[in-house]
Amino acid sequence: MRLLRHDLHALAGAYALDAIDRGAERERFTRHMNGCPTCVGEVRGFREVATAMAFAATLEPPPALRAEVLAAVARTRQLPPEIRTHARPRRTRTWVPWVPWLSGAIATAGIVIAVLFGFAQAHTQQELNQARAQSQSLAAIEARTMQELDQARNQNQLLAAIMAAPHVRVLSQRSTKGGVAVVLLASVRHQLIVTTTGLPALPAGKVYQLWLIGKTRTVSAGLLPAARSGQTAPVVASGLLAGDKLGLTVEPAPGTTHPTTNPIIALTV
Amino acid sequence: MNPSDSDASRFRSTSTDRRGERDLDDLLVHVARGDQVAFEAIYDRLAGPVYGVVRRVLRDPSQSEEVTQEVLLEVWRSAARFDPAMGGAATWVLTIAHRRAIDRVRASTAAAGREQRNAEVQTPRDEVAEAVEASLDRERVRRCLDALTEIQRESITLAYYGGYSYRQVADLLKVTLGAIKTRIRDGLIRMRDCLGVS
């Protein structure tokens, strides 16, 4: 195992120069990088070397290219940022103005991070709505989110590792009993982080239990801890498979091996 | 001030000047919001290196032009996905450029493409060399490359400028796979220190 890791680590150079063929080997290294901050730093530095090599090879492109590229740009739609959020199920919403939708998504990310790390000024759903209504500048929200993310990164390695995984998505869904679950999804790591806000308090002897529900198996993804000021601390669930749904049910304490009630949240992740 | 200090500052004052990088990062943020003027500025700063590196890998001028156009259009399309945490804007753009060129090579190598590419190596080389003769970056990189062992230098240039996979490099240089991985990595570490990359 040690040998294998060392072997993988040696690939950082080849990886940075795009000298690993697409396929299993490159994927293995990409996965390895997720848990290896040293590799990430190394690849980053090597890419800067590569950038210097590219600058050293600078060659004037044919003059006509400029006009061609600019014309192509003028007729090409841009991709939105990668942060996504799910609409509530059963109710089709049409997201026409994508900018408010996006700032919603980013604000939601801000909420997850704030909740995760128990910031005193944890943002609430209300604040999210406010942010939408005020149509705050995207850059300001983004900057704040990045800043919070940076703080968060320093605070907790596991959570940070999950958040730093490539293609992390933020999803949120309202439960049928009120309250919202916010899920940070790192498919690459088969992990997710769940926090909730405003779920109704349960009578003694009952707990909220999370489930990963797939075609071939349903497994417990852990219990929600007791809420503090309406919020539950982050729960990390592993073993996520493609096509899984995340379910939340009310179960008798201390939890069950199979869901015995209807989910109050079922979110396709 | 020792020589490597002055080397480092010279390097920074040219291509990856801190302020220059920041400018590029800012420009990219504006591009992400659909600012075409900002995109023109990016074009003027980076089309040369993009075309240069693509041409190094592909050799063929018309294919290189095509790929350069693809790369720059990709920059426009996905500007919102640029993540400054992973490096500066120039690095982001040039990583896309190199990767696209490599994809093009690997897609066509299965056929007779490889031989043809090799045959073409001689002709455009002088042209390439001439065009960048005056470049400070070129001198800097050349000098840092010269400071490497021969096998480090060859493996890095074959991989980056030649567009070969490390397995192909190992085969060309008659070295084991394990050795080539290590040579590339060690060489890049020395290059990084020589260039003053943090």
Chai-1 contact restraints between the chains, C-beta under 6 A:
chainA,res_idxA,chainB,res_idxB,connection_type,confidence,min_distance_angstrom,max_distance_angstrom,comment,restraint_id
A,A10,B,K181,contact,1.0,0.0,6.0,A-B,restraint_1
A,A10,B,T182,contact,1.0,0.0,6.0,A-B,restraint_2
A,A10,B,R185,contact,1.0,0.0,6.0,A-B,restraint_3
A,L11,B,K181,contact,1.0,0.0,6.0,A-B,restraint_4
A,A12,B,R185,contact,1.0,0.0,6.0,A-B,restraint_5
A,G13,B,I184,contact,1.0,0.0,6.0,A-B,restraint_6
A,G13,B,R185,contact,1.0,0.0,6.0,A-B,restraint_7
A,G13,B,L188,contact,1.0,0.0,6.0,A-B,restraint_8
A,A14,B,Y166,contact,1.0,0.0,6.0,A-B,restraint_9
A,A14,B,K181,contact,1.0,0.0,6.0,A-B,restraint_10
A,A14,B,I184,contact,1.0,0.0,6.0,A-B,restraint_11
A,L17,B,A159,contact,1.0,0.0,6.0,A-B,restraint_12
A,L17,B,Y160,contact,1.0,0.0,6.0,A-B,restraint_13
A,D18,B,H98,contact,1.0,0.0,6.0,A-B,restraint_14
A,D18,B,R99,contact,1.0,0.0,6.0,A-B,restraint_15
A,D18,B,I102,contact,1.0,0.0,6.0,A-B,restraint_16
A,A19,B,A159,contact,1.0,0.0,6.0,A-B,restraint_17
A,A19,B,S165,contact,1.0,0.0,6.0,A-B,restraint_18
A,A19,B,Y166,contact,1.0,0.0,6.0,A-B,restraint_19
A,D21,B,S165,contact,1.0,0.0,6.0,A-B,restraint_20
A,R44,B,G87,contact,1.0,0.0,6.0,A-B,restraint_21
A,G45,B,R192,contact,1.0,0.0,6.0,A-B,restraint_22
A,G45,B,V197,contact,1.0,0.0,6.0,A-B,restraint_23
A,F46,B,L188,contact,1.0,0.0,6.0,A-B,restraint_24
A,R47,B,G87,contact,1.0,0.0,6.0,A-B,restraint_25
A,R47,B,T91,contact,1.0,0.0,6.0,A-B,restraint_26
A,R47,B,T95,contact,1.0,0.0,6.0,A-B,restraint_27
A,E48,B,T91,contact,1.0,0.0,6.0,A-B,restraint_28
A,E48,B,V197,contact,1.0,0.0,6.0,A-B,restraint_29
A,V49,B,L188,contact,1.0,0.0,6.0,A-B,restraint_30
A,V49,B,M191,contact,1.0,0.0,6.0,A-B,restraint_31
A,V49,B,R192,contact,1.0,0.0,6.0,A-B,restraint_32
A,V49,B,V197,contact,1.0,0.0,6.0,A-B,restraint_33
A,A50,B,Y160,contact,1.0,0.0,6.0,A-B,restraint_34
A,T51,B,A90,contact,1.0,0.0,6.0,A-B,restraint_35
A,T51,B,T91,contact,1.0,0.0,6.0,A-B,restraint_36
A,T51,B,L94,contact,1.0,0.0,6.0,A-B,restraint_37
A,A52,B,V141,contact,1.0,0.0,6.0,A-B,restraint_38
A,A52,B,L195,contact,1.0,0.0,6.0,A-B,restraint_39
A,M53,B,V141,contact,1.0,0.0,6.0,A-B,restraint_40
A,M53,B,Y160,contact,1.0,0.0,6.0,A-B,restraint_41
A,A54,B,P49,contact,1.0,0.0,6.0,A-B,restraint_42
A,A54,B,V53,contact,1.0,0.0,6.0,A-B,restraint_43
A,A54,B,L94,contact,1.0,0.0,6.0,A-B,restraint_44
A,F55,B,S15,contact,1.0,0.0,6.0,A-B,restraint_45
A,F55,B,P49,contact,1.0,0.0,6.0,A-B,restraint_46
A,F55,B,D137,contact,1.0,0.0,6.0,A-B,restraint_47
A,A56,B,D137,contact,1.0,0.0,6.0,A-B,restraint_48
A,A56,B,R138,contact,1.0,0.0,6.0,A-B,restraint_49
A,A56,B,V141,contact,1.0,0.0,6.0,A-B,restraint_50
A,A57,B,G52,contact,1.0,0.0,6.0,A-B,restraint_51
A,A57,B,V53,contact,1.0,0.0,6.0,A-B,restraint_52
A,A57,B,R56,contact,1.0,0.0,6.0,A-B,restraint_53
A,T58,B,G48,contact,1.0,0.0,6.0,A-B,restraint_54
A,T58,B,P49,contact,1.0,0.0,6.0,A-B,restraint_55
A,T58,B,G52,contact,1.0,0.0,6.0,A-B,restraint_56
A,T58,B,V132,contact,1.0,0.0,6.0,A-B,restraint_57
A,L59,B,Y51,contact,1.0,0.0,6.0,A-B,restraint_58
A,L59,B,G52,contact,1.0,0.0,6.0,A-B,restraint_59
A,L59,B,R55,contact,1.0,0.0,6.0,A-B,restraint_60
A,L59,B,A131,contact,1.0,0.0,6.0,A-B,restraint_61
A,P61,B,A47,contact,1.0,0.0,6.0,A-B,restraint_62
A,P61,B,Y51,contact,1.0,0.0,6.0,A-B,restraint_63
A,P61,B,T68,contact,1.0,0.0,6.0,A-B,restraint_64
A,V69,B,Q69,contact,1.0,0.0,6.0,A-B,restraint_65
A,V69,B,L72,contact,1.0,0.0,6.0,A-B,restraint_66
A,A72,B,L73,contact,1.0,0.0,6.0,A-B,restraint_67
A,V73,B,F39,contact,1.0,0.0,6.0,A-B,restraint_68
A,V73,B,W76,contact,1.0,0.0,6.0,A-B,restraint_69
A,Q78,B,R77,contact,1.0,0.0,6.0,A-B,restraint_70
A,L79,B,R77,contact,1.0,0.0,6.0,A-B,restraint_71
A,L79,B,S78,contact,1.0,0.0,6.0,A-B,restraint_72
A,P81,B,A80,contact,1.0,0.0,6.0,A-B,restraint_73
A,E82,B,R81,contact,1.0,0.0,6.0,A-B,restraint_74
